Amino acid sequence: MVCPRKQSLNILGLGYSVGTNGSVVTGDVIVIKTFAELNRRSREIRGKFVVYNYDFNSYDESVAYKLHGASRASKYGAIGALIRSTTPFSNSLPHTGLQIYSKNVRKIPAVSITVEDAELFGRLAARGINITVSLSMEARMDADRVSRNTVSEITGSTKPDEIVLVSGHLDSWDVGQGAMDDGGGAFISWRALSVIKKLGLRPKRTVQSVLWTGEEMGYNGVQQYAQKHINDLNKISIAMESDMGTFTPTGITYSGRNLTAQCIINELLSLLKPINASQLKIGREDGPDIELLVEKGVPGASLDTRNDRYFYYHHTAGDTMSMMSTRDLDLCTAVWAAIAYGLASIDDQLPR
């Protein structure tokens, strides 16, 4: 910020954003709270930075500003989008993440700013004070490179072609360590198979662990997996994913509508009452990778945890091992291993 005073802003580029091509872009700021306000004030936007200082209600509702804010501002001639971090709590850390340019719009720089700076812009604008910002941003897109899913499995004893899939994703935004998003999910999906093997157990079906690649860039890994196995998806009894933090587990959410399948999973979860992880929720699971498989008819499930603090650190420099608990990781691993082994060992494939 260069007017009304000089102040450095803590920013992070958003995924796929363009940079400023080695130059410094300077312009006035217009502060917007909603897309409806953006449309109403469209004639004021040309040649300015749009600051989105929306009210956070939920991640699912607020993430639209991160995903589409730059494109909608560009449509009215904005020179850049400064988007309030998608979080209910802030300690002056910007939260990055994917943003998507619409077709046929000029690509403008899209950056995440802290909640504190967004609110500062809001206060200044409400007083009628002119705000000017200078932005220098080195973001660029390099050529594609090869990246791979990591797959391991315990082959089923009598029904090896039927699969119970557990998963998390390998990639993370580079500002932290990706410990919660999604190191923990990847860890328990690998470790669950290790536990089953060390206990000397051999399920009837194959238990497969998939650590997805390219989730943060647009679910690249699962798209390749689905394409490769398009004729075998009916053999996947269930696809499970952990991508909302490995905090103290409470149970799982299951997307399948078959009542018999729901009863089977509920019965298996009842065995986890000693660790207070026996709760079954029916509905849309929190598994962004497996959602593609669910759309193709595969029943899906996600790990439920006491993750109230997840979006405090999501996509920030604060997503480090300091946020993790070894006990919680053990408990999440136990849930993953028990449910996967149970579903891989029942006589019949989970009905759809």
HELIX and SHEET records of a PDB file:
HELIX    1   1 PHE A   35  ARG A   40  1                                   6    
HELIX    2   2 SER A   42  GLU A   44  5                                   3    
HELIX    3   3 TYR A   59  SER A   74  1                                  16    
HELIX    4   4 VAL A  115  ALA A  126  1                                  12    
HELIX    5   5 ALA A  179  GLY A  183  3                                   5    
HELIX    6   6 GLY A  184  LYS A  198  1                                  15    
HELIX    7   7 ASN A  220  LYS A  228  1                                   9    
HELIX    8   8 LEU A  233  LYS A  235  5                                   3    
HELIX    9   9 LEU A  259  SER A  270  1                                  12    
HELIX   10  10 LYS A  273  ILE A  275  5                                   3    
HELIX   11  11 GLU A  291  GLU A  295  1                                   5    
HELIX   12  12 TYR A  310  TYR A  313  1                                   4    
HELIX   13  13 MET A  321  MET A  323  5                                   3    
HELIX   14  14 THR A  326  SER A  345  1                                  20    
SHEET    1   A 6 ILE A  11  GLY A  13  0                                        
SHEET    2   A 6 ALA A 110  ILE A 113 -1                                        
SHEET    3   A 6 GLY A  80  ARG A  84  1                                        
SHEET    4   A 6 PHE A  49  TYR A  52  1                                        
SHEET    5   A 6 VAL A  25  ILE A  32  1                                        
SHEET    6   A 6 THR A 132  LEU A 135 -1                                        
SHEET    1   B 7 THR A 150  ILE A 154  0                                        
SHEET    2   B 7 ARG A 205  TRP A 212 -1                                        
SHEET    3   B 7 LYS A 159  HIS A 169  1                                        
SHEET    4   B 7 ILE A 236  GLU A 241  1                                        
SHEET    5   B 7 GLY A 300  THR A 305  1                                        
SHEET    6   B 7 PRO A 249  TYR A 254 -1                                        
SHEET    7   B 7 GLN A 279  ILE A 282  1                                        
END                                                                             
